[in-house]
Amino acid sequence: MSIRLDEVYKRIIHALMGDARNTSAPMIAEEVGVSPATIRNRINQLEDAGIIRGYHANVDFGAADDRLTTLYVGTAPVGERARLAQQARTIAGVVNVREFMAGRENLHVLAVGSDVEGVNDVARELTSLGIDIDDEKLVRTEQFQPYHPFGPAETHQQFSDYVSLAGGNEVVQLTVEDSAPIADMTLERAGTKGLLEDGLLVVSIEREDSVLTPTGDSEIRAGDLLTVLSRDGITDRTLEVFEAEGG
């Protein structure tokens, strides 16, 4: 079954990603302006099409008896990647497996154990399957949020990351939206036009797979992820420069 996502489908996905447990069909229907029956029917269609693949609890295993969560970054032969991913899911303690379209580090396995030996047992079993473990990291926290382009039009710019520093300094990561005032403009030009407030410094520009060091001649493009330092704190005016006009 193939579905072309219209505005109703997108708003359903946005709402369920935000809080599937406490969001009912009538609540979505009231927000979108259709009947609850339509919402329930649309949800069934999304499930049948495999777009919504399940509803899962976001568990803090550190708060659950101080259990450890480890991410194993591994490599499987490309021709066996799918099979090994399925086998990895059967290992006790594994809670998530991701496949990547790459030759190296193409499997990420998230595992939970009651202690170090417990998660090491998972590593040994992964190795016995024929997966080469390239790296392992102890996970401190994991956060989820809805996909904002599927949300209501009035959804405002969201921080990809945010750090508050001493002295009132703040560092945030902001995505440049289509038709944002700063899009297709150099940093020097943006400063001249007064788009960048005093005390605002663009620290880096992430574009596709590259991280660029900004200069006055750097042109900002839609889709860029900017790391921004503000000495006076991030304001609504700062965010508006990176948001789509009229958004």
N, C-alpha and C positions, 0 to 999 in steps of 0.2 A: 504494500500500500504506500503510495507516494502522496505527500502533503505539501502544498505550497503555503508557507506560513504567512497568514494575513495578520492584521493588528490584533484580532481577538486571540489567535493562537499565541502570539508573542506575549501578550499580557498575561495569559494563563501560565506560560512557562516562567515568566518573571515572578509572578506571585508565588508559585509553588517552590521555586528556588529560594525565595525569601523565607518561607516557613510553611512547608507542606503539611505539617501536623495540625497547625492551628488556622489554616486557611480553608474555608468551605466554598463550595460552588456558589451559594447565594452571595457571599462576600465578594467574590470575583465578578459575579453578574452585576451587582450594584455598581461596582467601579467601572465596568466596561460598558454597561447599558444594554445588556441582553438578558434573556431569561436564565434561571439556574439550570433548567433542563438543557439549554443550549451549551452551557459551560460543561455539564457532566458529559454530554455527547462528545464535545470537542476533546475533553480529557481522555475519553475512551479511544478516540481516533489517534491521539498522540501516542498513547500506549501501544495500540495495535501496530502503528507504523514504526515502533522502536525508537521514537524520538525521546519520549520519557521512558527510561529503562528501569526505573525503580525509585523507591523512596527510602533513604537511609538515615540513621541517627548519626549525628556528629558527636563522637564520644571522646572525652578527654581521659585517656587511659592513665595519665599521670595521677589524676584524681581518683582513679579506680584502683585502690590498693597499691599506689605508687608503681604501676607497671611501666615498663620501658617500651618506647616505640622507636623502631629503627628502620631507616630507608636503605635498602640494598640496591645499588646501581650495578647492573650486570649486563653481560653480553651473551647473546645466544646466536648460533648460526642462523642466518636470515631465513633459510628454508625450513628451519625447525622452530622459529620464534613463536608462532601461534600455538603449536603443540606444547612447548615448554611453558608458555604462559598459563595454559590450562592446567598443566601438572603442578605448577608452582602454587596455584590457588588451593590445591588439595592439602598442602602442608599445614599442619596445626600451627596456629599463630599468625598465619598470613591473612591480612584483611583487605589488601588492595594490590592489584597487579596492573601495570600500564605497559603497553607496547609502543615503541617508537619506530618511525620509519628511518632507521639509521643502521649503519653497519656495526658500529660500536656503541656500547652503553644503550642498547635498545630495549632493555627490560628494567623497569623500576618496581621493586617489590617492597611493600610496607608490611612490617611484621611487628607483633606485640608479644612481649614475654614478661613473666613475673620477675625475672632477674637477668643478669648478663648471660648466664649459661643458657637460659631459655631462648634468647634471641640468637645466640651462637649456634644452637641446635638447628635453627632455621637456615642459617648460613651454610652449615654442613650439608643439609638436605638439598639446598639449591645447587651446591657444587656437585653433589652426587648425581643430579639430573643432567649435568653437562653445561650448566650456566657458569660462566666465568664472572666472579664478583670483582668489579673494578674499584668500588668505593662503598663505604657505608657511613651513614650519618645518624646520630641520635637526634630524633625530632623533638623539639621543645614545644612547638605549638603549630596549629594549622587553622586557617580561617577561610570561610566561604562567604560568598555574597551573590546576589542575583546578577544576571547579565543585563547591565543598565540600558543598552540599546533596545532591549525588548520591553522596557518599562514605559511609564507615562511620559509624555513629552516634557512635562515640567520637572523631570528628574534632573538634578543639578550635577555639576562636575563632582566626581568622587576622587578622593586621594587614592593612588595606588599604594602609597606608603607615606607615613607621617612620623616625624621625630621632632620633639620639642627640646630645645637646647637651653642652656643657662643664658641669662641675660635677655630673654625674650626672643631669641633667634628660633626660627622654625625651618625645617627642611621637609619638603614634600615632593612627591612625584606626580606629575600631571600629564594627562594625555591631551594632545592638541586635537580638537574636534574639527570636523569638516566645516568650513566657512567661519572658523574662529577669526577674530580680528587680527591675530598675530600670524595666521597661516600665510605662507608664501612671502614672508617678510623677513629681512635680515634683522639680527639683534640690534645692530646700529640704528637701522631705520625705525625699529620699534621703540627704541629709546628716544629718538628724535621726536617721534609723534606722541610721546608721553604715555605709551601703552605699558611700559615697565616702570613701576613705582620706584622711588628712591629707596635704596637699601635692598633692592631685589637683584639677585645674582643667579643666572642660569649656570649650573655647575657642570651638567653633562646632557647630551642628547643621545637617546637610544633610538636607532632607526633600523628596522629589520634586525639583522644579526650583528650590527655594528654599534659601538659606543663612540661618539664623537666628542672631542674637546671643543667647546664653543669659542668662537672669536666674534668680533664685530661683524665680519662678513658672513657668518653662518646663517643660512636661510632656514627658517622654521617651516616644517611641512605638516600637513594634516596626518595624524597617526603617529607623530613623534612622541616619545615619552621623555619628558624633561624632568631632571632633578633640579629643584629650585630652592635656593636659600633666601630667606627673608629676615632681615635684621629687626623688622618691626612687627612681624607676625603676618600670617596670610589673611587677607581681607576678601570680602565679596568682590571688590573691584579687581583684585588680582585674579580671581577665578574666572571672571567674565572675559578676560583677555584670551583665555584658552578654550572657552565654550563656544559652541555654534551660535552665531548671531540669531537672536529671536528664540533661543532654546531655553 
